[in-house]
Amino acid sequence: MIALAIGAIFSATTATAGEMTGIVKLGLGSYTTVLPPGAKEPPPAIYKTADVKGPLPTNQWWSSLLWSKFSEPQYAHPLAVRATAAGLQVCYPGPSITVTATGIMGSMPPGGRDFVLGHSGAREFPDARLAGWSDWFVTASLAADGGSMRVSYGHGSPFVYALYERGEPVLTFAETPTVWSGAAGEPALGVTVSGRHYGLFGPTGATWSGLGGKVLTCRAGGKPHFSVAVLPDNSPQTLALFRRYAYAHVTDTKVTWDYDERSASLTTTFTFTTRPREGTETATLFALYPHQWNHTSAPLAGPTYASVRGTMKLAAGKTFETRMTFPGVLPALPDAGGCDKARLARLVEKEAQAKTGGVRDTYAEGKRLGRLAALVPIAEQAGADEAASKFLAELRTRLEGWLAATDAGGQPKKAGLFYYNREWGTLIGYRASFGSDTQLNDHHFHYGYFLRAAAEVARHDTAWAADKQWGDMVRLVASDIAEPDRAAPMFPHLRCFDPYAGHSWASGHANFADGNNQESSSEAMNAWAGLILWGEATGNTTVRDLGIFLYTTEMEAINAYWFDVLGQNRPAAYKHSVVAMVWGGKSVYETWFSPKPEIVRGINWLPFHGGSLYLGLYPEYVRRDYDALVAEVGGTNFKDWADLVLMYHALDDPRDALAQLDARGELLPIEGGNSAANVYHWIANLAALGRVDRSVTASHPLYAVFSDGRTRTYVVYNMAGAPQKVNFSDGVAIEAKPSCFTLKRQPLPR
């Protein structure tokens, strides 16, 4: 696994790293542990308890807990919580979700609702600190005057669990709650505040004081445990159901995955570990997001919650599984006979003659690497061997430059290198951009381009990718954004990826009232496609399958929340065809940098490459979205990112996209990470292939299937040096030739 290899390398090499330079060699490459001159890094103040050791999980839905004295709202869904000086603010945003001109809003109110869970011995806490975490749960510690409370909460859980020292639970409500079940002498109460229903579960023998007012105190008799749950309704039966599970506190959560190559299926298992504080019940209640309940056979209990992601459905147990279909990726589109080779060669040659520039920041450099990685196979298909060699040489040179912390003379560099920060456990590239250094933002966006570029080099030269050459450094970069080992010494587990929410987060600190966010879902997919291609090129199925888990899961989340391809997750009042940015507390039709309709959509399409075909799995949605765009801009004379619009349009109607491309010719504006050669190659080959056919899968990860209504085309790219038999789910089999594309066309059954 990545983690084991890098962990062993790290422990073996840091002791011999130069004390003055901090250079740590990995194969032919290196990184530094000394901050380059003039560079910036994350703040040294980290809000964690003394027993929290090792690399820290940034880029999560709860990360503001680490970066702030208390925290910003954390959207666990269905609950939202916030650490404050008074304790843990708890809120159920579901009933207040609204639709505005810019999005679907379900944030935590600024003044607080519904109550604050506090401590009888501490009127004010000095701060809140991370005390522990697992794959989708977190524990915060608030301590003052010798007393403390540890609160645990997580994605999908209707519960907040608390453990007290030298004090008892105090709940301060925003308004006087209605107590509809229980009494002062009973440990469990059913209450309603602001139309939200909660179960309050004290230990056996507990009593209550303050009933009839805004402040309720649980007299727990010295027992430390307490839990509270948001209820779907205020029926006695529901309260009894939640009481059954209230004392089984969740202590660990873990996700595992298994990719079955024969059926192209990904099975993901989510497991809860609990500790019964009372009784013998060891299961828990959890609410599934739409991308989960659409892909599980787990029995659902019936009650539901509202969230900005759509309806969450309740289930009970200690584990559940989802099963999703991996649609395959390719290193590029194949030569399907759609291109005029002379025209393609001219476009390629124009790219080869263009000025390339020097070292950029990590994002701009990544965009250049992505452009080159797309151009190499296109030039090869065009027969432009000299240009292909030039692109590949530049790819190697740029990558090797970044993967070494010293210059040709062995001296430490100031730019174009990676630095490892031990306090946070992260790899930072310099020059940095968009807060990738001080805030640890966007690492998967930036480094994903590096991974896909490295995979393209490895496709041509497996020796280059060997551990003792450049492979170790590539895996180090991969581990920063997607470390699979929870016990890895250098990096946190799956830094950017949220396994329960099903997608990545971009902000390192999540210090926003709306929680964390992700704008460019497609750049996250670019990173995971790079992992898949790298793993396949190097024969590392562990890395490949990690990429497949990330790619497939994020794809389903994108289809559910950014695009809502099935039309089931957004309020009817939301009239846009797409969400550009997903936040913890909202989903919005806006970007960080532009309100233009082409860009609002295009930021979730770019970059187009052989791993982008997931965008066309639902061509009926592509048509709806494209038609909505045309209506918004008042026609097809697209001015911003017109190249991306036509490439997206080609996933539904490639012939019309090609006609528009031909009509605009050299006047078509090209987005900075794209090329005219890539635009033409993509659209022209889709015109020859047809739409993506999601009904057929293959027993090989590098595959795609297309249909034009008359003929189905099967495509496989075989990275191996020997032929491979590939079986498709409709009974077709092909012999995939080594180190190249193999295509097979067959008439559709009538």
N, C-alpha and C positions, 0 to 999 in steps of 0.2 A: 504494500500500500504506500501511497505518497508519504503519509505521516511517519511510518516506520523508517523509510529510507532517509527522509530529511532529518528526523530526530537523531538517527545514528550518525549522520554526517555532521550535524550541529555539535553533538557532544564530543565528536572526535576531533573537530577542527578548531573550536573556539579557544582551546587551551594553547594552540600554537599560533593563533592570530597575532600579528604584530601589535604590541601594546600601544605604540605611538600612532600607527596608521589605522588600526582596527580592521585591516583587510583579512577577510576569511575566504580562502580559495575553495571552490567547488569545481572539480574537473578543470576545464580550460577557463572557466569563468570565476567570478568572485563578487562578493558584496562587502559593505563596510559596516562596522558597528560604531563608527565615529561620525557624528553629524558633519556633513560637508560645510565648508566655510560659507556663511551667509544664508544657509538653509534654515527652515523652520520645521518644528515638529509639534506633536500634540502637547497639551499642557501637562506638567508633572503632577498636578493635584488630581488624584483619582479617589472617588468616594466609594471605598470598599472596606470591609472589615479585615482585621489582621489575618484571619484564617483563609482569606481568598488569595490563592497563589496562582502563578503561571500566567499565560497569555489571556487577555481579556476580550470578552465578546462585544465588539462594537457592531454597528450597523444592524441592530435588532430593534424590535418594536419597543423595548424597554430601556434602550441604551442611555437615555438621558439620566437615569439613576446613577450612572458612573461619572457623568460629566458635570452634574449640577449639585448644588448643596442639598437640594431635595430632588424634585424631578418635574418634568413637564408631564402632561397627561399621557398615560400609557394605555393603548387601546387593545385590551386582551380579547374583546368580543366574546360574549355579548356585553361584558362589563367594560367600563373605563375606570382607571384608578389614577391617583396622583399622590405622591408623597409630599406632605406639608409639615410645617412646624407643629401643627396640632395632631398629626397622625396621618392615616391613609384616607384620603377622600375617595368615596365610592359613588359611582353613577352608572345608571343604565340608560344610554342615549337612545335606545330603540324607538320609544314612543315620540321622540322629538325630531326624528329625521325629516328634513325638508328638502325641497328642490328649489334652486335659484337659477338665475340665468347662466351661471357658470358651473353648477354642479350639484351633487347630492351631499348634503351636509348633515353630519351626525356627530358633531364634536361635543366635548365636555363643556358645559357652561362655565364662563370665567369665574363666577361667584361661588360655584360649587353646588352640586346636587348629587346625591340625594342625602348623604350623611358623611360624617367623618368618624372613622374607627380610631379611637384614641386609647389612652392609658390613664388609669385612675391616679397613678403616682407621678405623672409627668404632664404638666399643663403645656409645656413647650419643649420640643426636641431641637437640639442644635443642628442636626442634619439627618439625612437618611443615607444608608450605605448598602451596597450590594453585599449580600451574605451568602449567596449561592444561586446556581441556575442549572437548568437541564435543557433539553432540546426545545421545549416550548413553555416551560415554567420558570419563574424567577422568585427569589426570596429577598426581601428588603429588611434591613435592621434599623430600628429607631430606638435610641437609648438616651436616657437622661437621669441624673440623680440616683444612679445605681439600679434603676428600673429599666426594662426594655420590652419591646414587642417585636416579634419577627412575623412578617406577613408574607404569605405565599399566594401566588395567583398565576394564571396562565391562559394561553389561547384556548378558547372553546369551553373553559370551565365557568360554570355559573357561581362557583364558590370562591370566597377568599378565606384562607385559613390563617389563624393567628396563634402564636405561643407567647405567653406572658411570663415575665419575671418581676416580682415585687410590685404587683399591681393587678388590676382587673380591667376587663373590657368596658369602655365607655363609648356610647354611640351618640353623637350630637347631630340631630337632624336639621335640615333646612327649614322644615316646618313641623308642627306637631304631627306625629304619625298616628294613623288609625290602627289600633290593635284589634285584629279580627279573629285571632286564635291565641289561646294561652292566657295566663294571668301571672300576677306577681310571684306566685309560689311555684311556677312551672319553669323548667329550663329552656323550653323552646317557645318562641313567639312567632306568629304571622303578623306582619305589619304592612301598611301601605302608606307611601309618602309620594306626593306629586304624581299620583296615578301609577307608581311603580310598586310592585309587590316583592317583599323580602321575607326570607326565613332567617331567624336569629337563633343560633343553636349553642346554648351554654352546656357545660358538662352536667352529668347526672347530679341532682341535688342542688343545682344553682337556682337562685331566685333573682328577681328584678326589682330595682327601685327607679322611681322617676316616671312611672307610667302616668299618662295624662299630660306630660310635658315634652319638651324637645330633646331632653337629655336622659338617656336610659343607661343604667349601670347594671352589668351582670355580676351578681355576687356569687363568684365561682367557688367559694370555699377552699381556696388555695390550689385548685386544679388549674393547670396552665393553659389548657386548650380551649379554643373558641372558633366557630366558623359562622359565616353569613353567606346566604345565597340569594341571587335574584331569581324570582319565581315567574314562570310563564303566566300564572293566574293566581287568584286568591281562594282557590278551593281547598277544603280540608284534605282531600285526597292528594293534591299536589304537595301540600306541606308535609304530609306523611311520607310521600315518596322521597322527598329531599332529606327529610330527617333520617331516613334509613341510611343514606350515604354520607351524611354530614360529618360523621366522626372518623371516616377513613380519609385522613389527610394525605394528599398527593405529595410524595417526597422525591419522585424522579419521573422523568419522561424521556422516552427514547424512540427514535425513528430508525428503522432499518429498511433496506430495499433489496430487491432481487429482480434482475433482468433475465427473462427467458428468451434467448435468442431465437429459438425455433418458432415461437408464436409472436415475437415482437411485443411481448407484454411486460409491463413493469408492475410488480406487486410491492406495495409499500406498507409496512406494518408499524403502527403507532401503539406504543405500550406505556401504560401508567403503572407506577409502583406506588403503593399506598402504605400507610401505617395506621392501623386502627387505634385511635385514642380511647375508644370505648367499644365494646361489643366485638363481633367477629366479622363484620362486613369488610371486605377488602376491595370491592369494586367501587367505581365512582361514576358520576354523571358527567357527560361532556356533550357539547353542541358542535355539530359538523357544519362547515362552510359548504356552499353549493358545489364547489369543485370536488369536495369530498363525498357528499351524499349522492352525487350523480354517478359516482364510481365505486360504490361500496355495496356489499350484500349484508352489512351489519343491520340487525333489526333496529328500527327507529321507534322511539317511545310515543310519538304523537305530538307532544307540546313543542312549540317553536319559539324562536326569538327573532326580533327584527335587528338588522345591522346594515351598515352602509355597503356591505358586500351582497346583501340579499338575505333571504330567510335562512336561519340556522336551525337545524333539526336536532332534537335531543336524543341521546342514546345512553345506555348504561353498560358497564363492563370494565375490564382491565386492558382490553386491546381491541383494535379494529384494523381492517385492511382496506386499502383502495387498490383497484386494478385499472391501469391505464394503458393505452396503446402507444408505443413509440413509433412515430411515422417515418423514421430514417432521416439521415442527413447525407449530403454529398460534398466533396471538396469544391465542386462547381457544377453548373449545368453541363450536360454532355453535348457533344456536337450531334445534334439531331437532324442536321441537313437544312436548318432554317436560315442560316446566315449566307449572305453573299461574301465569299471568302476574301475577295479583293477589297470590298468595303471594310470588312472587319480588320484586315491587315493594315489598311490606311489608318484606321483609328488607333490600332495598337502602335504603329510606328510614331504617330503623333505623341502618344504617351511616352514612348521611349526617348523622344527628343526633348521632352519638357525638362525644365530645370527642377532639381530635386530638393535643394536646400540642405541646411545642416541639422544639428540636433535640436529637436523641439521639446516642449513639455510632454508629460506622459500621455495626455489625451491627444494632442496634435500629432505626436509621434505615432500613437496607436492608429490614428486615422490614416496616416501615410502607410503604415504597415498593412492595414486592412486593404487599402487600395492596391498595393503591390501584390498581396496574396490573392486577390481576385484576378489580377491581370496575368499572372504566370500561366495558369491553365488556359486562359483565353488566347494568349499569344501562341501557345503550343498548338491549339486547335486551328488557329489561323495559319499555321505553317511559318510563323515569324520566329524562327528559332533564335536568331540573334537578340531580338527584343526580349524573348522569354529568358534567355540567359542573363541579360542585363537586369531584368526585374528580380530574378532569383538572387543574383549577386548582391544587389542592393538590399534585399531582404536579409541576407546573411550578414552583411556588413553592419547594418543598423542593429539587428538583434545582438550580434556579438559585442558591439559597442556598449549596449545597455547592460548586457549580462556580465560585464567586467567592470570592476570598480577602479581599475588602474589603467593608465594610458599605455601606449606602446613601449614606453621606457620604464614601465613598472611603477610609476608614481601615482598616488591617489588623485582621482579626478574630482572636479567640482560639479560637473553636470553630466547627464547621460549615464546614470548609475543608480543602484539600489542601496538603500540604507536600512538596517534592521534596528528597530526601536525595542529594547528589551522590556521597558516598563509596560508598554501596551501589548507587545507581542505582535508587531506588524512590520511589513516591508513597504518602504516608501520610496518611490522613484523621484528623482530630481533631474530637471526642474519639474516641480509639481504644478497642478492647476485645479481649479474649482474646489479648493479646500482638501485636496487629497493628502496633504501633509498635516496641517494643523487640526483638521476636523475628521480626517480619514474617510472622506467622502469618495464615492464612485470608483473604488478600486477595481470592482469587477467590470465596470465600463471600460476603464483604461487598460487594465491588464488582459482583458479578454481579447483585445486586438493582438497583443503580443503572443498569446497562446495560439490563436488561429494562424498567425504568421509562422510561428515555430512549427506547427503541424504541416504547413505547406513546404517548409524546408525539409522536414523529416520525410515527407512523401517522396522527395527526390533523393534524399541522402540519409539513410537510417544510421550510418556511422556518425554523422553530425549530432544526432540525437542521443548517442550513447552516454551513459552516466559520466564517464571519464572525459567526455568532451563537453557538450553544452546541455545535456539532458538534466543533470543535477540542478543547474540554475533555473531551467524552465520549470521543473517541478517545484522549486522553491517559490517561484512567482505564483504557480497554481495553488500552492498550499496557503498562501496568504488569503486568497478569496474563497477557497473551497477545501479546507482541511477536513478529511473524513474521520480522523481519529480524535475522540474526545480527550484523550490523555496526551496529545502531542505536546512536546516541550516548547515549541516555537510559536505556534499559531492557535487561535481558538477554532473550535469546531464550526465549520460552515459559516465563516464570518458574515458574508453578505446574504445568505439564504435563510429564509424562515420556513422550516419544513411543514409547519401546521398551516400557516397562511398560504403556503404553496408558491411563494415568489420571493424575490430578493428585495432588499431595502438599500437605498442609495446613501442616505445620510449616516455618517459615522456616529454622530452624537444624538440625533433625534430630538434636539432641543427646540421643539416647536409645539405650539398649543394643539396642533392637529396631529401630533405624533410624528412617526417617520414617514418617508415618502419614497416613491420610485416613479420617475418619469419615463425614461427610455427602456421599456421592457425588452425591446428588440436588441439592445446592446447587452443586456443580461443574457439573452439567448445566444448572442454572438460568442460570449465567453464559454457557455456550456457546449456549443457546437465545436469550439476550439479544443475543449477537453476531450470530446468524443474522437475527433480526428487525430489528436495527438496520441491518445491511448491506442487507437487502431493502428496508427503508423508505427508505433514503437512496440506493438505486441503486448501492451499492458492492459489486460481486460479489467483490472480493478479500477484504473483511471477511466477507462472507456465507460464502464458501467456507472461510475460516479457521475460522469457527464450525462449519461442517459437518464439517470434519476433526476438530476437538476433540470435538464432540458425538457423532459416530458412533463414533470410536475409544474414547472413554470409555464409551459405552453398551455396547460389546462387552466391555470389561474388567469393567464392573459385572455384566453377565450371566454372565461367567465366574467372577468371584472373590467378589463380594459375594453374589450370588444362586445361582450355579452352576445355571442353568436347565436345562442338559442333564445334570446329575448325573454329571459326568466328572472333576472336578478336586479333590474332597475325599476324604480317607480315609474308609473305610466307618464307622470308629469315631466320626466326628463326626456327632452326631445332630441338631443344630439345622438348621433350614431356611434359615438366613441367616447371613451374617457381617456384623456391624455396623461393624467397623473393620478395615481392611487396614493392616498394618505391613510394613516390609521383612522382618522376621524372624518374623512370625506373622500369623494371621488370627483375630480374636476376636469372641465373642458378648458384647460389653460396650461401653458408651459412656464418654465422659469424665464424664458427669453423672448417669446413672441406669441401674439394672439392670432396670427394668420392661420386660416383653416388648413392650408397645405402643410404647415409646419406642426400644428397641433397633432395632425395625423402622422406626418412623416417621421417624427421623433420616435414613434413606436414601430417604424418599418426599417429604418437604416441600421446597419449597412446590409445591402442585398448581396447574398452569396448562396452557396449550395446548402447552407443550413437555414435558409429563410423560407423554404417551401411550406413550412407550417402555416404561414400567413395565408396560403391558398387552400387549406383543408376544407374551408367552408366558402366556396365561391359565391354562393347565394348571399352570404354576408358581405363579401368583397363588393358585390354589385350594389347592395344597399348603401354601404359606406361611400363608395365612389359616387353614386347618384346624389347622395346627400352633400358631398363635397362640391359637385358641379352646381347644385342648387345654391350653395352658400356663396360661391365665387362668381356665379352668374355666367357660367359657360366653361369651356375647356381651355381657355387661354391662360393656363396656369403660369404664374410669375415666380413663385417661390418653390424651390425643390420640385420643379416640374418633372425632372428625370425620375424622381422617386414615385411621383404620382402615376406616371405611365408604367413603371415597373410593377407597381401594385395593381393597377388596372389590368395588366397582362395576366394576372392570376385568374381573372374571370373572362376577359375578352381580349386575348392577345392580338388578334387580327386588327381590332380597332386601335389598340395601343400602338401597333406597328404603323398603322396608317397615320396616326397623329405624330409619331416620331418622324416619319418620312416627310410629313408636311412642314414640320418645324426645322428639321435639318440641323445645321450648325448653330441656329439661333436658340436651341433648347438650353436653358441654364442648367448647370450641373452642380449638385451639392459637393462640398469640398472633399469628402471622403470617397466620392464615387468617380467614375470615369465614363466618357462617352462610349468607350469600347464595351464596358460592362453593361451599360444600358442597352445597346444594340444587341449584344450577344444574348442577354437575358430575354428580351422581348421577342427577338426573331426565333430563338429556339423554342420558347413557349408556343409561338405560333405554329411550329411544326409538331409539338408534343401534345398540346391541349391543356386541360385543367389537371390539377393534382387530383388523383383518385384515392380518397381516404378509405375506400371499402376493401382494399387489398394491402396486405402486409407481406414482409419477406423475412426469411431466416438469416438475414445478414444485416448489420447495422447501417451500412452505407448503401442505401437503396432509395428509390422513389418510383412511383407508379403514376402514369398520366393517362388521360382519356380525352379524345376529341369527339366523342359521340359515336364514332364508327370503329376506331381502333384503340386498343390499350397498349401502351408502351411501358415495358419493364426496364428499369435501369439499375445497375449495380456497379459500384466502384470497388475493385478488389485491391487492397493494399498489399496483400501477400505476394510472395514470389512464385507461387504455384496456383494452378486453377482451383476454383472452389465451386461446388454445386450449391446453388441457391434455390430454395423452394419458396414459392409464393402461395398465399393462403387460398387462392382460387384454383390451385392445382397445377399451375404453370411452373416449370423448372428450367433454369438456365445454367450453363457452365460459364462461370465468370472468369474471364481471362486474367492472368496476373498483371498487377501494376497498371491497370487501365480501366476504362469504362467498358461495360458490355451492355448492349441494348437488344431487346427483343420486342418485335411488334406482332400483335395478334388481333384478328378481328373480334369485336365484342360479340358475345352470343346474342342471337336474335330471339 
